[in-house]
Amino acid sequence: MRKIIVLSVAILFASSMGWTAVTCNPGMYNGQLQSVLIDLNRKEGVLTVEKNGEKCIMNFKTEGASEVWELNGKNLIQKEFDNSGKIVQQYSATLEGDKFVINCKDRTKNECDGGIDSRNYWQLVTTPSEVIYAVYGVSSDYRNDPNAVAMKRHEFTFKRESSKKVK
């Protein structure tokens, strides 16, 4: 009973501190992607989480796509791969408050890692049984609109599944 109370207090505390509460919980997780992009919406995927020294490496795979999310302290590096395994996009972000904000050489000129819009950010929450990874940003259609507001574009929700294998 005491463990349940301590865990509940920890989760409540993490929730009150903001959305990003990251611990590295190695294992395999299965889930689904909710996206504003029709071809990605409701795609099923597998997330494998590994701890490598101080790094937490999350490998996401779905039909026709894969990504690696590498967390190291306050830094997030994301790599996106094509079907052949070639990196097609890479960028990094730094934890600021409750979100990982895209790294920019010049934020006012919108010169950021991987050509990503300066308003992009990621929120990540982990528990021993769940990983939620949300992407906020501005559609490329509105990249040049200084009044465009970042909105949730994708949310990956994974539950721990020890019985399923990565394809």
BELDA-V788116 format. One record per helix or strand of 3 or more residues. SS is the DSSP state (@ for helix, = for strand). FROM is the first residue (numbers start at 1). TO is the last residue. If there is no record, write none. Layout:
BEGIN
SS;FROM;TO  SS;FROM;TO
END
This chain:
BEGIN
@;2;16  =;27;35  =;44;52  =;55;62  =;65;72  =;75;81  =;87;96  =;99;102  =;104;106  @;113;115  =;121;127  =;130;137  @;140;142  =;151;160
END
